[in-house]
Amino acid sequence: MSKRLMKLLVALVLTSMFTVSLLKLVLLLWTTYPTWLYADIAAPNDPTTVDEWLEQQQLSQYKQLFRDKGISSLSSCGDPERLPELPPGDEQRLQRAALHLQQKLILREWLRDHRLQHHYQRLLTVEVASLEDVYWLEDSRATKILGKDWQLWSQARQNLPTSKAQLDALKAQLWSTVVKSSQHQDAWTWGGMLVVSVSVAGLVTLAAMTQPSLAPEARHSLLQYVTGKYLLPANCKVQWDWKDPAAVGGTMCFVVRFFQRNGQPYPICDTDQFFVEVTEGTRKVVTISELGSSTDPNNANIAKVKFTVRTAGQYKISVLIGASHISGSPFTKTFVPGPIDARRSRFIRPASTVICCAGTPTMLHIEPRDEFGNACNFDENDDPVKGYRVEIFDLNGEPIEKLHHAIAFTYDRVNTRVAVTALFPEPICLRAVISYLEQKLPNGDFDIIVLSGSDTTLVHKNIASRKHNICYEAKLLSIYGAPKSKPRKVLCYVGPKQVTIKEMILKFIPKRIATFRLCPSTKFHFLPTMATQPHGPVFIIDDGAQPKIELASRDRNIIAATFTHFLLKNIGGSETFKDKQDFFYHEVRKFHASYYHEKLALKVNREKILESSMKATKGFSV
């Protein structure tokens, strides 16, 4: 009685499978009918099988290798990651051909979505072979090619994304559709054979129940499918070991739990093609995956994934089994900067010497960074300027307590930086040190020259003047490290290119003593004024390439301020790379503004971009 009941149950299961198979076959015929209808509009040179595609790429000797690897569809050929490894020369040709095929398949799928698939062949003839080429097809040519479908084309092209990230997402979605469609075709192309297979499997199962020794493997495989004992990506779950958003710097870990279709745990192994990709924009992060557990058999269905984050931003975490994402993948996680690190934060000043005007505020900036160089963010309840401290010293190194409040800190939330405002009541020359939590900032030790209003006006006149013979009297105190017993009178010329020290022989014959280039490596060092020195404030000019020169001049502050302003004018107003870059671009635009420019269309071959570009521009003049 029990055997008859078992056979009845098996018969019911087989009948259900037979009915489901027929329904799926009918649905397939219904959904793929439009594709068959337009099958004759495919490009005549387009391959329809893997063998034809390999012959077109002159790689027909690898047909057997592709069969062994299970590559049986064009969509598999268009995925470079699934292709087998070949010798270097053939490998490069195969990778290029695969990417080109992938772009064509994506374009064809996009056309099919917008009911324009019958124009695919004609678009290929005008070199529209990818989704990017759709942007560049002129409206006049598109009108001739598409005819009455021009309105559909125009609307479809307008709906294309404008940013590269959105375009990449659209292409990924289209490619996923291509892959799924190919899988369905592979699975259901031979619908009749499927029905026969189900029938044969039923007979084998019945025979196995009466004579188990005949086909034990067939009974096991069929029972697996019936009972759902196989890995299903949609049933897999992820457990995160951190809360979003998390701070950068640590090793992040998450656990993936694998389950069968029937909900039971699935023991994961290397052959299941488990893959994790962590990206931040175009940058990929290295991950380490540990499958199962060697000590606890109950954890055979988990995989631990670890990766380290150094750059703040939004990360995309894709967890795949083969080509299928698990439930919820790809995930988006945000990582925020860590606390301020004085060693990586930077004090932004125009030059090594800051020039101020008495009674007028001067603005400088601090860029707060964490230990990995990320710009720090602050909440509304945080005090962004807490921890910063400024110390002001005279040239003797003695602190000036009354001027400690002359430099104030405020936070600029728009530009996410700390503004440093310097306001001094009277002309003076001093040194300042800015620190965070008792640690000096890079570039935080600098000299300050505070000019009077009249001296500031004189310096601006020197900068605006077209004469390059601005000179001031000074006394030469030492050169080549040897002090002079009797200081000699010299003239200090400051120009837009160099600083020149000259001595007048017989009061009218100039003799050049030293020349310093006007560049950031040339520094002014200010020394304290000695009571025994009647010639004025003392300073040293040093460029690191020639001997230092020690001078004394009552116009020391004007000389140094004129030098600093000329230097900033030459390098774009700041020593920072960003300001130099902006200044360079501005000068280039200014230079080309007086020349007439027009658009010129060039035709290049994407597969031979360098050679075709050189050929197309060989007639151009510089």
Phi, psi and omega per residue, in radians:
M1 nan -0.767 -3.130
S2 -1.141 -0.640 3.126
K3 -1.143 -0.737 3.140
R4 -1.118 -0.655 3.113
L5 -1.140 -0.698 3.115
M6 -1.101 -0.774 3.121
K7 -1.103 -0.619 3.119
L8 -1.142 -0.731 3.114
L9 -1.104 -0.751 3.123
V10 -1.092 -0.719 3.118
A11 -1.082 -0.709 3.102
L12 -1.096 -0.743 3.129
V13 -1.090 -0.788 -3.134
L14 -1.122 -0.669 3.107
T15 -1.108 -0.733 3.107
S16 -1.090 -0.770 3.137
M17 -1.120 -0.686 3.130
F18 -1.093 -0.765 3.140
T19 -1.130 -0.770 3.130
V20 -1.087 -0.700 -3.140
S21 -1.088 -0.760 3.120
L22 -1.124 -0.707 3.119
L23 -1.097 -0.752 3.126
K24 -1.125 -0.657 3.128
L25 -1.132 -0.730 3.104
V26 -1.112 -0.756 3.110
L27 -1.088 -0.665 3.123
L28 -1.097 -0.812 3.126
L29 -1.059 -0.637 -3.118
W30 -1.223 -0.767 -3.065
T31 -1.342 -0.483 -3.106
T32 -1.680 0.019 3.140
Y33 -1.027 -0.769 3.103
P34 -1.044 -0.628 3.137
T35 -1.126 -0.731 3.108
W36 -1.166 -0.599 -3.119
L37 -1.074 -0.645 -3.100
Y38 -1.786 0.342 -3.119
A39 -1.128 -0.491 -3.081
D40 -1.376 -0.081 -3.126
I41 -1.658 0.044 3.085
A42 -1.135 2.634 3.137
A43 -1.071 2.393 -3.081
P44 -1.111 -0.486 -3.137
N45 -1.526 -0.094 -3.128
D46 -1.290 2.310 3.104
P47 -1.301 2.632 3.100
T48 -1.965 -0.238 3.107
T49 -2.277 2.887 3.134
V50 -1.118 -0.692 -3.130
D51 -1.084 -0.746 3.125
E52 -1.129 -0.690 3.129
W53 -1.124 -0.722 3.102
L54 -1.129 -0.655 3.103
E55 -1.146 -0.671 3.097
Q56 -1.110 -0.593 -3.135
Q57 -1.553 0.108 3.138
Q58 1.044 0.720 3.128
L59 -2.215 0.565 -3.054
S60 -1.147 -0.329 -3.138
Q61 -1.218 -0.159 -3.099
Y62 -1.842 0.284 -3.122
K63 -1.066 -0.770 -3.115
Q64 -1.140 -0.655 3.120
L65 -1.078 -0.717 3.124
F66 -1.150 -0.654 3.106
R67 -1.131 -0.706 -3.137
D68 -1.128 -0.574 -3.137
K69 -1.434 -0.046 3.116
G70 1.354 0.374 3.134
I71 -1.583 1.816 -3.022
S72 -2.147 0.018 -3.122
S73 -2.295 2.756 3.135
L74 -1.163 -0.539 3.114
S75 -1.135 -0.589 3.062
S76 -1.172 -0.623 3.093
C77 -1.187 -0.495 -3.132
G78 -1.430 -0.025 3.117
D79 -1.808 1.792 -3.074
P80 -1.027 -0.469 -3.079
E81 -1.275 -0.380 -3.111
R82 -1.630 -0.109 -3.082
L83 -1.343 2.577 3.118
P84 -1.281 2.825 3.106
E85 -1.386 2.343 3.141
L86 -2.145 3.007 3.013
P87 -0.989 2.685 -2.986
P88 -0.875 -0.835 -3.108
G89 -1.096 -0.854 3.127
D90 -1.203 -0.539 3.137
E91 -1.083 -0.797 3.140
Q92 -1.120 -0.749 3.135
R93 -1.129 -0.683 3.136
L94 -1.143 -0.741 -3.132
Q95 -1.128 -0.743 3.117
R96 -1.112 -0.761 3.136
A97 -1.122 -0.659 3.136
A98 -1.121 -0.783 3.123
L99 -1.116 -0.681 3.125
H100 -1.139 -0.737 3.103
L101 -1.113 -0.705 3.131
Q102 -1.066 -0.751 3.137
Q103 -1.122 -0.666 3.133
K104 -1.182 -0.701 3.112
L105 -1.145 -0.670 3.094
I106 -1.131 -0.746 3.110
L107 -1.074 -0.761 -3.132
R108 -1.114 -0.676 3.111
E109 -1.159 -0.670 3.102
W110 -1.117 -0.735 3.099
L111 -1.112 -0.693 3.132
R112 -1.122 -0.657 3.118
D113 -1.094 -0.525 -3.104
H114 -1.848 0.327 3.072
R115 0.993 0.702 3.113
L116 -2.139 0.324 -3.017
Q117 -1.153 -0.400 -3.127
H118 -1.305 -0.093 3.065
H119 -1.723 0.082 -3.053
Y120 -1.031 -0.789 -3.092
Q121 -1.106 -0.769 -3.112
R122 -1.199 -0.562 3.094
L123 -1.185 -0.630 3.100
L124 -1.130 -0.561 -3.125
T125 -1.199 -0.375 3.087
V126 -1.817 0.396 3.030
E127 1.134 0.583 2.967
V128 -1.739 1.620 -3.025
A129 -2.061 0.106 3.123
S130 -2.655 2.951 -3.126
L131 -1.160 -0.548 3.103
E132 -1.136 -0.571 -3.126
D133 -1.175 -0.363 3.133
V134 -1.094 -0.599 -3.126
Y135 -1.101 -0.597 -2.933
W136 -1.710 -0.018 3.103
L137 -1.311 2.099 -3.098
E138 -1.122 2.605 -3.118
D139 -1.105 -0.632 -3.113
S140 -1.108 -0.752 3.129
R141 -1.255 -0.661 3.135
A142 -1.102 -0.631 3.134
T143 -1.110 -0.717 3.140
K144 -1.183 -0.648 -3.060
I145 -1.337 -0.750 -2.981
L146 -1.566 -0.443 3.113
G147 1.088 -2.152 -3.056
K148 -1.233 -0.254 3.101
D149 -1.543 0.222 -3.099
W150 -1.069 -0.690 -3.128
Q151 -1.105 -0.725 3.084
L152 -1.064 -0.766 3.133
W153 -1.077 -0.822 -3.104
S154 -1.070 -0.760 3.134
Q155 -1.157 -0.698 3.132
A156 -1.138 -0.703 -3.136
R157 -1.211 -0.622 3.091
Q158 -1.132 -0.502 3.137
N159 -1.407 -0.106 3.090
L160 -1.154 2.532 -3.134
P161 -1.157 2.722 -3.131
T162 -1.719 -0.277 -3.141
S163 -1.825 2.681 -3.112
K164 -1.131 -0.669 -3.118
A165 -1.113 -0.748 3.138
Q166 -1.196 -0.634 3.102
L167 -1.124 -0.734 3.105
D168 -1.083 -0.667 3.108
A169 -1.138 -0.728 3.114
L170 -1.109 -0.738 3.131
K171 -1.122 -0.673 3.106
A172 -1.124 -0.674 3.114
Q173 -1.160 -0.754 3.123
L174 -1.127 -0.699 -3.139
W175 -1.146 -0.663 3.086
S176 -1.071 -0.680 3.097
T177 -1.128 -0.714 3.119
V178 -1.064 -0.790 -3.103
V179 -1.120 -0.798 -3.135
K180 -1.100 -0.728 3.119
S181 -1.073 -0.704 3.120
S182 -1.131 -0.699 3.123
Q183 -1.111 -0.692 3.117
H184 -1.148 -0.702 -3.142
Q185 -1.157 -0.721 3.099
D186 -1.072 -0.645 -3.059
A187 -1.369 -0.493 -2.981
W188 -2.154 0.172 3.133
T189 -1.084 -0.762 3.120
W190 -1.719 1.234 -3.088
G191 -1.098 -0.679 3.126
G192 -1.094 -0.677 3.122
M193 -1.137 -0.574 3.112
L194 -1.121 -0.769 3.135
V195 -1.069 -0.763 3.108
V196 -1.074 -0.721 -3.122
S197 -1.074 -0.728 3.132
V198 -1.109 -0.720 3.132
S199 -1.110 -0.787 3.128
V200 -1.091 -0.727 3.126
A201 -1.064 -0.645 3.088
G202 -1.108 -0.779 3.110
L203 -1.094 -0.739 3.130
V204 -1.076 -0.713 -3.129
T205 -1.123 -0.774 3.113
L206 -1.090 -0.727 3.111
A207 -1.136 -0.645 -3.129
A208 -1.168 -0.536 3.127
M209 -1.263 -0.578 3.111
T210 -1.471 -0.638 3.115
Q211 -2.268 1.457 -3.050
P212 -1.012 -0.479 -3.094
S213 -1.260 -0.219 -3.092
L214 -1.300 -0.725 -3.054
A215 -2.655 1.168 3.141
P216 -1.166 -0.587 -3.110
E217 -1.201 -0.689 3.139
A218 -1.101 -0.734 3.119
R219 -1.095 -0.689 -3.125
H220 -1.143 -0.801 -3.126
S221 -1.122 -0.769 3.135
L222 -1.142 -0.704 3.115
L223 -1.138 -0.588 3.076
Q224 -1.056 -0.810 -3.141
Y225 -1.146 -0.745 -3.104
V226 -1.157 -0.722 -3.089
T227 -1.516 -0.058 3.115
G228 1.274 0.528 -3.124
K229 -1.588 1.105 3.051
Y230 -2.610 2.756 -3.034
L231 -1.211 2.272 3.101
L232 -2.131 1.965 -3.106
P233 -0.988 -0.591 -3.101
A234 -1.167 -0.321 3.136
N235 -1.602 -0.159 -3.103
C236 -1.315 2.599 -3.073
K237 -2.271 2.713 -3.131
V238 -2.081 2.377 3.082
Q239 -2.078 2.073 -3.071
W240 -1.606 2.429 3.139
D241 -1.663 0.223 3.108
W242 -2.522 2.842 3.100
K243 -1.748 2.450 -3.115
D244 -1.588 2.303 0.000
P245 -1.463 2.708 3.137
A246 -2.045 2.736 3.130
A247 -1.436 2.589 3.127
V248 -1.259 2.867 3.028
G249 1.933 -0.462 -3.101
G250 -1.677 2.954 3.040
T251 -1.576 2.008 -3.078
M252 -1.551 2.537 -3.089
C253 -2.434 2.401 2.998
F254 -2.452 2.762 -3.043
V255 -2.057 2.320 3.067
V256 -1.880 2.219 3.118
R257 -1.893 2.234 -3.059
F258 -1.797 2.406 -3.121
F259 -2.360 2.639 3.083
Q260 -1.376 3.067 3.132
R261 -1.136 -0.521 3.138
N262 -1.473 0.102 3.095
G263 1.577 -0.071 3.133
Q264 -1.429 2.641 3.106
P265 -1.031 2.506 3.141
Y266 -2.015 2.100 3.121
P267 -1.229 1.985 -3.075
I268 -1.417 2.590 3.108
C269 -2.561 3.089 -3.049
D270 -1.141 -0.459 -3.068
T271 -1.397 -0.057 -3.114
D272 -1.504 0.062 3.084
Q273 0.969 0.846 3.064
F274 -1.377 2.277 -3.036
F275 -2.507 2.404 3.112
V276 -2.226 2.315 3.103
E277 -2.232 2.190 3.117
V278 -2.035 2.114 -3.095
T279 -2.296 2.643 3.023
E280 -2.306 1.693 -2.995
G281 1.225 -2.140 3.104
T282 -1.674 -0.023 -3.082
R283 -1.647 2.314 3.125
K284 -1.760 2.543 -3.127
V285 -1.911 2.371 -3.140
V286 -1.264 2.341 3.127
T287 -2.120 2.686 3.082
I288 -2.143 2.171 -3.100
S289 -1.985 2.364 3.097
E290 -2.134 2.004 -3.056
L291 -1.605 2.329 3.067
G292 1.135 -2.849 3.138
S293 -2.509 2.268 -3.126
S294 -1.390 -0.249 -3.085
T295 -1.885 -0.544 -3.068
D296 -2.058 1.870 3.137
P297 -1.089 -0.400 -3.137
N298 -1.215 -0.285 -3.139
N299 -1.810 0.448 3.138
A300 -1.230 -0.268 -3.093
N301 -1.757 0.335 -3.136
I302 -2.084 2.732 3.026
A303 -2.337 2.211 3.106
K304 -1.691 2.243 -3.111
V305 -2.078 2.266 -3.131
K306 -2.206 2.517 3.033
F307 -2.727 2.777 -3.081
T308 -2.011 2.341 -3.112
V309 -1.909 2.222 3.100
R310 -2.034 -0.435 -3.079
T311 -1.916 2.257 3.125
A312 -1.260 2.639 3.133
G313 2.605 -2.940 -3.128
Q314 -1.784 2.208 -3.062
Y315 -1.943 2.530 3.057
K316 -1.919 2.177 -3.108
I317 -1.978 1.981 3.138
S318 -1.840 2.184 3.112
V319 -2.023 2.027 -3.045
L320 -2.205 2.649 2.947
I321 -2.101 1.842 -2.978
G322 1.222 -2.111 3.096
A323 -1.849 0.168 -3.065
S324 -1.898 2.312 3.057
H325 -1.328 2.572 3.031
I326 -1.379 3.081 -3.087
S327 -1.066 2.173 3.113
G328 1.577 -0.214 -3.125
S329 -1.396 2.495 0.009
P330 -1.403 2.551 3.140
F331 -1.660 2.657 3.107
T332 -2.050 2.158 3.133
K333 -2.227 2.512 -3.100
T334 -1.945 2.352 3.087
F335 -2.137 2.253 -3.042
V336 -1.849 2.771 3.138
P337 -1.125 2.760 3.088
G338 -1.508 -2.923 3.139
P339 -1.223 2.910 -3.097
I340 -1.142 2.383 3.038
D341 -2.087 2.055 -3.075
A342 -1.088 -0.516 -3.103
R343 -1.235 -0.498 -3.122
R344 -1.753 -0.317 3.053
S345 -1.226 2.769 -3.027
R346 -2.437 2.341 3.050
F347 -1.581 2.075 -3.071
I348 -1.649 1.949 3.075
R349 -2.228 2.677 -3.064
P350 -1.093 -0.725 -3.101
A351 -2.657 -3.113 -3.125
S352 -1.170 -0.381 3.080
T353 -2.068 2.192 3.135
V354 -1.650 2.206 -3.119
I355 -1.773 2.178 3.127
C356 -2.161 2.865 3.042
C357 -2.023 2.334 -3.097
A358 -1.036 2.271 3.122
G359 1.444 -0.022 -3.129
T360 -2.100 2.246 -3.117
P361 -1.231 2.522 3.072
T362 -2.090 2.287 -3.042
M363 -1.766 2.245 3.026
L364 -2.238 3.045 -3.045
H365 -2.464 2.673 3.011
I366 -2.149 2.282 3.069
E367 -1.754 1.777 -3.138
P368 -1.253 2.221 -3.129
R369 -2.249 2.702 3.022
D370 -1.523 -3.051 -3.036
E371 -1.183 -0.213 3.123
F372 -1.879 0.154 3.081
G373 1.518 0.158 3.109
N374 -1.413 2.463 3.066
A375 -1.159 2.211 -3.056
C376 -1.316 2.528 3.054
N377 -1.959 2.632 -3.096
F378 -2.285 2.501 3.058
D379 -1.398 2.959 3.134
E380 -1.100 -0.528 -3.090
N381 -1.488 -0.173 -3.130
D382 -1.417 2.700 3.037
D383 -1.855 1.731 -3.023
P384 -1.135 -0.394 -3.081
V385 -1.696 0.033 3.135
K386 -1.214 2.325 3.131
G387 1.806 -0.309 3.129
Y388 -1.419 2.522 -3.126
R389 -2.560 2.492 3.105
V390 -2.142 2.388 3.066
E391 -2.116 2.311 -3.095
I392 -2.031 2.261 -3.115
F393 -2.170 2.653 2.960
D394 -1.422 -3.133 -3.074
L395 -1.232 -0.182 3.049
N396 -1.549 -0.072 -3.123
G397 1.537 0.142 3.137
E398 -1.562 2.320 -3.139
P399 -1.173 2.512 3.115
I400 -1.913 1.689 -3.029
E401 -1.137 -0.598 -3.053
K402 -1.240 -0.275 -3.115
L403 -1.820 0.098 -3.109
H404 -1.138 -0.429 3.122
H405 -1.597 0.077 3.125
A406 -1.305 -0.286 3.101
I407 -2.042 2.143 -3.081
A408 -2.092 2.668 -3.134
F409 -1.993 2.327 3.013
T410 -2.400 2.747 -3.094
Y411 -1.832 2.267 3.095
D412 -1.719 1.755 -3.068
R413 -1.276 -0.424 3.138
V414 -1.175 -0.816 -3.109
N415 -1.731 0.079 3.127
T416 0.858 0.970 3.088
R417 -2.614 2.861 -3.124
V418 -1.688 2.170 3.109
A419 -1.534 2.305 3.123
V420 -1.956 2.013 -3.096
T421 -1.874 2.117 3.135
A422 -1.884 2.185 -3.136
L423 -2.422 1.913 -3.103
F424 -1.961 2.450 -3.031
P425 -1.391 -0.416 -3.038
E426 -2.524 2.777 3.123
P427 -1.092 2.400 -3.120
I428 -2.948 2.805 3.033
C429 -2.140 2.187 -3.046
L430 -2.635 -3.141 -3.140
R431 -2.218 2.451 -3.109
A432 -2.201 2.578 3.098
V433 -2.296 2.154 3.124
I434 -1.900 2.285 -3.096
S435 -2.358 2.822 3.054
Y436 -2.230 2.081 -3.079
L437 0.906 0.858 3.072
E438 1.173 0.225 3.099
Q439 -2.046 2.182 -3.046
K440 -1.176 2.409 3.105
L441 -1.358 2.615 2.969
P442 -1.010 2.368 -3.057
N443 1.177 0.165 -3.075
G444 -1.425 -0.104 3.096
D445 -1.859 1.971 -3.026
F446 -2.643 2.842 3.104
D447 -1.679 2.594 3.119
I448 -2.203 2.246 3.024
I449 -1.977 2.104 3.103
V450 -1.831 1.995 -3.114
L451 -1.669 2.713 3.007
S452 -1.339 2.983 -3.136
G453 -1.088 -0.716 -3.137
S454 -1.186 -0.717 3.113
D455 -1.152 -0.644 3.085
T456 -1.082 -0.744 3.097
T457 -1.089 -0.715 3.134
L458 -1.116 -0.708 3.130
V459 -1.119 -0.740 3.134
H460 -1.144 -0.592 3.056
K461 -1.153 -0.683 3.104
N462 -1.077 -0.706 -3.111
I463 -1.216 -0.706 -3.095
A464 -1.338 -0.328 -3.078
S465 -1.241 2.485 3.094
R466 -1.492 -0.139 3.099
K467 -1.412 2.375 -3.094
H468 -1.897 0.431 3.141
N469 -1.967 0.639 3.103
I470 -1.260 2.118 -3.102
C471 -2.444 2.706 3.129
Y472 -2.399 2.565 3.135
E473 -1.347 2.560 3.107
A474 -2.684 2.964 3.085
K475 -2.005 2.280 3.112
L476 -1.468 1.955 -3.092
L477 -1.597 -0.667 3.128
S478 -2.757 2.691 3.082
I479 -2.648 2.557 -3.057
Y480 0.996 0.458 3.113
G481 1.384 0.024 -3.109
A482 -1.877 2.018 3.130
P483 -1.197 2.580 3.115
K484 -1.532 2.317 3.105
S485 -1.161 -0.587 3.096
K486 -2.241 1.898 -3.120
P487 -0.972 2.385 -3.131
R488 -1.751 2.570 3.120
K489 -1.385 2.271 3.118
V490 -2.353 2.940 3.064
L491 -2.018 2.332 -3.122
C492 -1.884 1.903 3.139
Y493 -1.661 2.223 3.119
V494 -2.050 2.061 3.140
G495 -2.214 3.115 -3.121
P496 -1.269 -0.150 -3.113
K497 -2.046 -0.509 -3.028
Q498 -2.782 2.891 3.003
V499 -2.018 2.159 -3.050
T500 -2.092 2.327 3.072
I501 -1.858 2.096 -3.111
K502 -2.192 2.631 3.067
E503 -2.087 2.384 -3.126
M504 -1.628 2.057 3.063
I505 -1.615 2.246 -3.071
L506 0.993 0.478 3.033
K507 1.179 0.025 3.127
F508 -2.508 -0.107 3.116
I509 -1.804 1.924 -3.099
P510 -1.368 2.420 3.059
K511 -2.216 2.106 -3.108
R512 -1.327 2.232 3.116
I513 -1.679 -0.767 -3.134
A514 -2.789 2.672 3.084
T515 -2.343 2.258 3.127
F516 -2.049 2.278 3.099
R517 -1.186 2.558 3.130
L518 -1.529 1.551 -3.091
C519 -2.585 2.893 -3.084
P520 -1.067 -0.382 -3.141
S521 -1.297 -0.285 3.096
T522 -1.474 2.090 -3.047
K523 -2.052 2.586 2.983
F524 -1.839 2.214 3.070
H525 -1.983 2.220 -3.049
F526 -1.767 2.280 -3.120
L527 -1.875 2.687 3.132
P528 -1.181 2.602 3.127
T529 -1.367 2.224 3.139
M530 -1.680 2.580 -3.136
A531 -1.131 -0.486 -3.110
T532 -1.520 0.088 -3.103
Q533 -1.881 1.775 -3.075
P534 -1.524 0.007 -3.009
H535 -1.629 0.021 3.093
G536 1.917 -3.097 -3.130
P537 -1.031 2.576 -3.049
V538 -1.867 2.495 3.075
F539 -2.630 2.803 -3.121
I540 -2.134 2.385 3.037
I541 -1.890 2.231 -3.066
D542 -2.540 2.275 3.071
D543 -2.000 0.067 3.109
G544 1.376 -0.100 -3.090
A545 -1.997 -0.316 -3.138
Q546 -2.436 2.907 -3.072
P547 -1.018 2.567 3.104
K548 -1.212 2.669 3.073
I549 -2.177 2.229 3.132
E550 -1.835 2.189 -3.079
L551 -2.229 2.812 3.030
A552 -2.326 2.279 -3.106
S553 -2.736 2.456 3.066
R554 -1.220 -0.300 3.124
D555 -1.763 0.470 -3.083
R556 -0.984 -0.811 -3.086
N557 -1.136 -0.647 3.131
I558 -1.203 -0.704 3.112
I559 -1.066 -0.849 -3.115
A560 -1.145 -0.697 -3.141
A561 -1.168 -0.707 3.105
T562 -1.112 -0.748 3.101
F563 -1.045 -0.798 -3.095
T564 -1.126 -0.728 -3.136
H565 -1.177 -0.694 3.058
F566 -1.074 -0.709 -3.138
L567 -1.097 -0.817 -3.134
L568 -1.138 -0.597 3.102
K569 -1.143 -0.604 -3.119
N570 -1.298 -0.612 -3.033
I571 -1.813 0.192 3.016
G572 1.653 0.237 3.038
G573 1.697 -0.059 -3.129
S574 -2.846 2.780 3.081
E575 -1.569 -0.072 -3.118
T576 -1.346 2.604 -3.099
F577 -1.113 -0.695 -3.104
K578 -1.073 -0.770 3.134
D579 -1.170 -0.667 3.075
K580 -1.100 -0.714 3.141
Q581 -1.115 -0.788 3.108
D582 -1.081 -0.703 3.121
F583 -1.118 -0.719 3.130
F584 -1.112 -0.800 3.123
Y585 -1.087 -0.670 3.117
H586 -1.107 -0.744 3.137
E587 -1.158 -0.663 3.103
V588 -1.122 -0.793 3.109
R589 -1.099 -0.674 3.123
K590 -1.128 -0.667 -3.133
F591 -1.186 -0.678 -3.073
H592 -1.527 -0.106 -3.073
A593 -1.123 -0.505 -3.088
S594 -1.487 -0.028 -3.127
Y595 -1.861 2.504 -3.129
Y596 -1.435 2.355 3.120
H597 -2.202 2.547 3.062
E598 -2.441 2.789 -3.140
K599 -1.356 2.441 3.141
L600 -2.302 2.169 -3.119
A601 -1.451 2.315 3.098
L602 -2.117 2.487 3.097
K603 -1.961 2.054 -3.124
V604 -2.217 2.793 3.116
N605 -1.693 2.107 -3.064
R606 -1.075 -0.626 -3.108
E607 -1.275 -0.437 3.106
K608 -2.220 1.090 -2.983
I609 -1.113 -0.708 -3.087
L610 -1.231 -0.884 -3.099
E611 -1.105 -0.771 -3.113
S612 -1.201 -0.573 3.102
S613 -1.182 -0.750 3.115
M614 -1.126 -0.653 3.130
K615 -1.187 -0.678 -3.108
A616 -1.265 -0.410 -3.085
T617 -1.949 0.260 -3.080
K618 -1.185 -0.391 3.136
G619 -1.566 0.027 -3.109
F620 -1.394 2.659 3.049
S621 -1.916 2.643 -3.098
V622 -1.391 nan nan
